Amino acid sequence: MREPFAGITSAVLAVPWCCVLPAVLSTLALGSAAAARQVVVPLMPGLFVVSLAFLGYAHYLAWIRRAGHRTSRWVLGVNTVLVAGLWYPRVQAWAERWLS
């Protein structure tokens, strides 16, 4: 008689951990992402300048000072293209807003 009760109890206790908890955690993550967006969006021009400074310094080290290996220069080039691709829409929107 106790076995069905134990099965039902374990099922009731397992549901929050396998279904409800991930849903709650994903909701919190989405809420955190929205809150972080409110903080980061005003800082984006500064972050853009910082990323340009870091990329410029990396290119200086790789090409002028000849620090690193050929592979590191290749990885730096790929990362520069990726960063430029990610920043392009944002910079284009800023330029349209400032020039119009």
C-alpha positions in Angstrom: 0.0 0.0 0.0 2.9 2.3 0.6 4.5 1.8 -2.8 2.0 3.8 -4.8 2.2 6.7 -2.3 6.0 6.7 -2.6 5.8 6.8 -6.4 3.3 9.6 -6.4 5.4 11.5 -3.8 8.6 11.1 -5.8 6.9 12.3 -9.0 5.4 15.3 -7.2 8.8 16.2 -5.8 10.6 15.6 -9.1 8.4 17.9 -11.2 9.6 21.2 -9.8 13.2 20.2 -10.3 12.9 18.9 -13.8 10.3 21.3 -15.3 9.6 24.3 -13.1 13.1 25.1 -12.0 14.6 25.4 -15.5 11.6 27.5 -16.6 12.1 29.9 -13.6 15.9 30.1 -14.2 15.5 30.8 -17.9 13.0 33.5 -17.1 15.5 35.0 -14.6 18.2 34.9 -17.3 16.0 36.7 -19.8 15.1 39.3 -17.2 18.8 39.7 -16.4 19.7 40.1 -20.1 17.0 42.8 -20.4 18.3 44.6 -17.3 21.9 44.3 -18.6 20.8 45.7 -21.9 19.5 48.8 -20.2 22.9 49.3 -18.5 25.1 48.4 -21.5 23.3 50.3 -24.3 24.3 53.8 -23.1 27.9 52.5 -22.7 28.2 51.2 -26.2 30.1 54.2 -27.7 32.7 53.9 -25.0 32.9 50.1 -25.4 33.4 50.7 -29.2 36.3 53.0 -28.5 37.8 50.5 -26.0 37.5 47.6 -28.5 39.2 49.7 -31.2 42.0 50.6 -28.8 42.5 46.9 -27.9 42.5 45.9 -31.6 44.8 48.7 -32.5 47.3 47.7 -29.8 47.0 44.0 -30.8 47.8 44.9 -34.5 50.7 47.1 -33.3 52.2 44.2 -31.3 51.6 41.7 -34.1 52.8 43.7 -37.1 55.1 46.5 -35.9 56.8 44.8 -32.9 56.5 41.4 -34.6 55.3 39.8 -31.4 53.6 36.4 -31.7 53.6 33.7 -34.3 52.1 33.6 -37.8 49.1 31.8 -36.4 48.4 34.6 -33.9 48.4 37.1 -36.7 46.0 35.0 -38.6 43.7 34.7 -35.6 44.0 38.5 -35.0 42.9 39.1 -38.6 39.9 36.8 -38.2 38.9 38.4 -35.0 39.2 41.9 -36.5 36.9 40.9 -39.3 34.4 39.4 -36.8 34.5 42.5 -34.6 34.1 44.8 -37.6 31.1 42.7 -38.8 29.5 42.8 -35.4 30.1 46.6 -34.9 29.1 47.6 -38.5 25.3 47.8 -38.0 25.6 49.8 -34.8 28.2 52.2 -36.3 26.0 52.6 -39.4 23.0 53.5 -37.2 25.1 56.0 -35.3 26.4 57.6 -38.5 22.9 57.9 -39.9 21.7 59.5 -36.7 24.6 61.9 -36.5 24.8 62.9 -40.2 21.1 63.5 -40.7 
